[in-house]
Amino acid sequence: MNRKRILSLAVALAMCLTLSLVTVFAADDPALKCEYDAATATLTITGTGFSEGLHFTTVSGGSSGLMAVAPVPKAVAGKFVAVVKYAAADGVELTITVQEGAGTKVFKYEVENSVCQHDNLSGWQKVDGTGHWEYCLDCEVITTVKTAHTSDNAHATDCTKPNKCTVCAYVITPAGSHTSDNKHATDCAQPSKCTACAYVITPAGSHTFALNLWQATTPPTCVNNGVETQKCDVCGKLGSVTRSIPATGHSFGATPDCGQKCANCTELYECDDPDCPVCTLPKGGYTIKYYKDSLSDGFIDEADGVGTFRQGHRLTPSDITKPNWLNAEKPDGNYGVALVSYPTITCDSARDVVKVLYMPIKRR
């Protein structure tokens, strides 16, 4: 006796049965397919490969071994369908007898899984961009309510890793690449980190000074030595080792005139002649007085001038470089220099005075 199984998946809410076929005929004999709907207690019998004409069909077994007779089906193109109202239960063997003319064919079925128990679950295989749910692989019925993804937040601490759901492994945020803050390039002792996730791309290191590179940190003047500091070969960051830079000396040119001002400071050139009419003149300073809006009652500040000159020197704009009240105080309004007096150095006890007047600048 050959035994055939015909399995059919159906929606669990309809509670369809899957029936196993047992036939007493060879494989090339006509076959039946049976589908049972427990909700309506209906057995649908589909015959394929039968002869044309009427076929009487009976079903026995099932609940208390009862027998039911299907409406007389007629085969068309070798196929007929018979629908039988019948009560069946799990594990019961049904015998279906089909009378075809004078002959009779017997088919045996076993009722299986009248109601799906959903014990073959998908394991969160149903996912989309907003959540996941589980469903039965046998009947394809969804068994859980859709739940939002729970991120592992791996991307927040490493841009090259994706954010995945901790339940179903769905990729919420794809892996990307780091964007460096490049701090290591300007300071070897600092790490370079990703600006988004703070991942350390290049670890902190140490400065190297093998090339003996130096940078002036205090420039020398005409009379005072300066300072230079050793800097890192790689990033240029200054180290702790320093050395002195010799003073530059005054710059008066190849053939200076007596009383000529140094190109780099306010010192005046003096010759070696004790009777020089220029070099023997007394030296004196000057005072800068700042006024706002009016020279008569607008006095606001004063400061010592820069440099000490020989008697008879006439001050120039370059002698009045600082301090500058306009830049220091930044008064309200659009002010500018309206008037400057450039007196001649007299070396009197009251000091010579440069008056600077600030007035509002009118825009056209």
C-alpha positions in Angstrom: 0.0 0.0 0.0 1.4 3.4 -1.0 1.0 6.3 1.4 0.8 9.9 0.2 0.7 13.1 2.3 -0.9 16.3 1.1 -0.2 19.2 3.3 -2.0 22.5 3.1 -1.3 25.7 4.9 -4.2 27.9 5.7 -5.0 30.8 8.0 -5.3 29.8 11.6 -8.3 31.9 12.1 -10.1 29.7 9.6 -8.7 26.6 11.5 -8.1 24.6 8.3 -7.1 21.0 8.7 -4.3 19.2 6.7 -5.2 15.7 5.8 -2.8 12.8 5.0 -3.8 10.6 2.0 -3.6 6.8 2.0 -4.6 5.1 -1.2 -5.0 1.4 -2.1 -4.2 2.1 -5.7 -0.9 2.6 -7.6 0.6 6.0 -8.1 -0.9 6.4 -11.6 -4.5 6.0 -10.2 -6.8 9.0 -9.8 -6.1 11.1 -6.7 -8.1 13.1 -4.3 -7.2 16.3 -2.4 -9.0 17.0 0.9 -9.2 20.3 2.8 -11.2 20.5 6.0 -12.5 23.8 7.5 -13.2 23.2 11.2 -15.0 26.5 11.5 -17.8 25.4 9.2 -17.2 21.6 9.6 -16.9 21.4 5.8 -14.8 18.8 3.9 -14.0 19.8 0.3 -13.0 16.8 -1.8 -11.3 17.5 -5.2 -10.8 14.6 -7.5 -8.4 14.7 -10.5 -8.0 12.2 -13.3 -11.4 10.5 -12.9 -13.5 9.4 -15.9 -16.3 11.6 -17.2 -19.7 11.3 -15.5 -21.2 11.0 -12.0 -19.3 9.8 -9.0 -20.9 8.8 -5.7 -18.8 9.8 -2.7 -19.1 8.7 0.9 -17.0 9.6 4.0 -16.7 7.4 7.1 -14.8 7.7 10.4 -14.5 11.1 12.1 -16.7 11.8 15.0 -18.1 8.5 16.4 -17.4 6.8 13.1 -20.3 8.5 11.4 -20.8 8.4 7.7 -21.7 11.2 5.4 -22.7 11.2 1.7 -21.5 14.0 -0.5 -23.7 15.4 -3.2 -23.2 13.5 -6.4 -20.4 15.3 -8.2 -19.9 15.2 -12.0 -16.4 15.0 -13.4 -15.7 17.6 -16.0 -12.4 17.2 -17.9 -11.5 14.5 -15.4 -12.0 16.7 -12.3 -14.9 16.9 -9.8 -15.4 18.7 -6.5 -17.6 17.4 -3.7 -18.4 19.4 -0.5 -19.4 17.4 2.6 -20.7 18.7 5.9 -18.7 16.6 8.3 -17.4 16.7 11.9 -13.7 15.7 12.3 -11.1 15.7 15.0 -7.4 15.5 15.3 -5.8 12.1 14.8 -9.0 10.6 13.3 -8.6 8.5 10.1 -11.2 9.2 7.5 -12.1 6.8 4.7 -13.4 8.3 1.5 -15.0 6.0 -1.0 -15.6 7.1 -4.6 -17.9 5.0 -6.7 -17.0 5.4 -10.4 -19.5 3.4 -12.5 -19.4 -0.2 -11.3 -16.0 0.3 -9.7 -15.2 1.6 -6.2 -12.0 3.4 -5.1 -11.1 3.9 -1.5 -8.9 6.7 -0.1 -7.8 7.0 3.6 -6.8 10.3 5.3 -5.6 11.2 8.8 -6.8 14.5 10.3 -3.7 16.6 11.4 -3.4 20.0 13.2 -7.0 21.1 13.2 -5.8 24.3 14.9 -2.3 25.7 14.5 -0.5 25.9 17.8 2.0 28.5 16.4 5.0 26.6 17.7 7.1 27.1 14.6 7.8 30.9 15.0 9.9 33.1 12.7 12.2 34.6 15.3 11.5 38.3 14.4 12.0 37.7 10.7 9.3 40.2 9.9 10.9 43.7 10.1 10.8 47.1 8.4 12.2 50.5 9.1 10.0 51.3 12.0 9.7 48.0 14.0 9.5 44.2 14.0 7.1 41.4 14.8 7.0 37.6 14.9 4.8 35.3 12.9 4.1 31.5 12.5 6.0 29.8 9.7 3.3 27.1 9.4 0.2 29.3 9.0 1.9 32.7 8.4 -0.3 34.3 11.1 1.3 37.3 12.9 1.7 36.2 16.6 3.0 39.4 18.2 2.2 43.1 18.0 4.6 45.2 16.0 7.3 46.7 18.3 9.6 49.6 17.6 13.3 48.9 17.2 15.6 49.2 20.2 19.0 50.6 19.0 22.3 49.4 20.4 23.7 52.9 19.8 27.0 51.5 18.6 27.2 54.3 15.9 27.2 57.0 18.6 30.6 55.8 19.9 32.1 54.6 16.6 30.9 56.1 13.2 32.2 53.0 11.4 29.7 50.8 13.1 26.0 50.7 12.3 23.2 51.1 14.9 21.3 47.8 15.0 18.2 46.7 16.8 19.0 44.7 19.9 16.0 42.4 19.2 16.0 41.7 15.5 19.4 43.0 14.3 17.8 45.4 11.8 20.3 48.1 10.7 18.7 51.4 11.9 21.7 53.6 11.1 24.2 52.4 8.5 27.9 52.4 9.2 29.8 55.5 8.1 33.3 57.0 8.4 35.1 59.2 10.9 35.7 63.0 10.5 38.9 63.9 12.2 39.4 67.1 14.2 43.1 66.9 13.2 44.3 68.1 16.7 47.3 65.6 16.6 48.6 67.5 13.5 49.1 70.7 15.5 50.0 69.1 18.8 51.6 65.6 19.0 50.6 65.4 22.7 46.9 65.6 21.7 44.9 62.8 20.1 42.9 63.3 16.9 39.3 62.4 17.5 36.2 62.0 15.4 34.1 65.2 15.6 30.9 63.2 15.6 31.5 60.2 17.9 34.8 61.2 19.7 36.5 58.0 18.6 40.3 58.3 18.9 41.6 58.1 15.3 45.2 58.9 16.1 46.3 58.4 19.7 48.3 61.1 21.6 52.1 60.9 21.4 55.2 62.8 22.4 57.0 65.7 20.9 60.3 65.2 19.1 63.1 67.7 18.9 65.8 65.9 16.9 66.0 68.5 14.1 66.9 71.3 16.5 64.3 73.7 15.3 63.8 77.1 17.1 61.2 79.9 17.1 61.7 83.4 18.4 59.3 83.9 21.3 60.7 87.2 22.5 62.2 89.2 19.6 65.4 91.0 20.4 65.6 94.8 20.4 68.4 97.2 19.6 69.7 97.0 23.2 68.0 93.9 24.8 68.5 90.2 24.0 65.6 88.2 22.8 64.5 84.6 23.5 63.9 81.7 21.2 62.2 78.4 22.1 62.8 74.9 20.7 59.8 73.5 18.7 58.7 70.0 17.8 59.9 68.6 14.5 56.5 67.2 13.6 53.8 69.7 14.9 55.8 72.8 15.6 54.6 73.0 19.2 56.9 74.9 21.4 58.9 72.9 24.1 60.4 74.0 27.3 64.0 74.6 26.2 65.0 78.2 25.5 68.1 80.1 24.5 69.1 83.8 24.1 69.0 85.8 20.9 71.6 88.6 20.8 70.4 92.2 20.7 70.5 93.6 17.2 72.1 97.0 17.9 70.9 100.3 16.5 70.4 100.8 12.8 71.5 104.2 11.6 72.8 103.3 8.1 76.3 103.5 6.6 76.7 107.3 6.9 74.3 108.6 9.6 73.7 112.2 10.4 74.0 113.5 13.8 70.7 113.4 15.6 69.3 110.8 13.1 66.7 108.4 14.5 67.4 104.7 14.6 65.4 102.7 12.0 64.2 100.3 14.7 63.7 102.4 17.8 63.7 106.1 19.0 67.4 106.3 19.8 69.3 109.3 18.1 72.7 108.9 16.5 75.5 110.7 18.3 78.9 111.3 16.9 82.1 111.3 18.9 82.7 115.1 18.5 82.2 116.7 21.9 81.7 120.0 20.1 79.1 118.8 17.6 76.3 121.4 17.5 73.7 118.7 17.0 74.8 115.9 19.4 75.3 118.4 22.2 71.7 119.6 22.1 69.6 118.5 25.0 67.1 115.7 24.7 63.5 116.0 25.6 60.2 114.1 25.5 56.6 115.1 24.7 53.1 114.5 25.9 50.1 113.4 23.8 46.7 114.9 24.9 43.5 113.5 23.5 40.3 115.5 23.0 36.8 114.5 22.0 34.5 116.9 20.1 36.3 120.1 21.3 39.8 121.2 22.1 38.5 123.7 24.7 36.5 121.4 26.9 36.7 117.9 25.4 39.9 116.7 27.1 39.6 112.9 27.8 43.1 111.5 28.3 46.9 112.0 28.0 49.9 109.8 27.6 53.7 110.1 27.3 55.0 110.1 23.7 57.2 107.4 22.4 60.8 108.4 22.1 63.1 111.2 23.3 64.4 113.7 20.7 67.0 116.4 20.4 65.9 120.0 20.8 64.6 121.3 17.5 63.2 118.0 16.2 59.8 118.4 14.7 57.4 115.6 15.5 55.9 113.6 12.6 52.9 111.3 12.4 55.1 108.3 12.9 56.2 109.6 16.3 52.6 109.5 17.5 51.9 105.8 17.1 50.8 104.8 20.6 48.9 104.9 22.8 45.9 105.6 20.7 42.8 106.5 22.7 40.4 105.8 19.8 41.6 102.2 19.5 41.8 101.6 23.3 38.4 103.1 24.3 36.3 102.5 21.2 33.9 105.4 21.8 30.3 105.1 20.7 29.7 106.5 17.3 31.8 106.7 14.2 34.8 108.8 15.4 38.0 109.7 13.6 41.0 112.0 14.0 40.0 115.5 13.0 43.2 117.5 14.0 46.7 116.7 15.2 49.4 119.3 16.1 53.0 118.4 15.5 55.1 120.7 17.6 58.9 121.1 17.6 60.8 119.7 20.6 61.8 122.5 22.9 63.1 120.5 25.9 61.4 122.9 28.3 60.3 121.8 31.7 56.6 121.6 30.7 57.3 119.0 27.9 56.0 119.6 24.5 52.4 118.7 23.8 50.8 117.0 20.9 47.0 117.6 20.7 44.8 114.9 19.0 41.2 115.8 18.4 38.5 113.1 17.7 35.3 114.2 15.9 32.4 112.2 14.5 32.9 111.2 10.9 29.9 112.1 8.7 29.0 109.5 6.1 27.9 110.8 2.7 
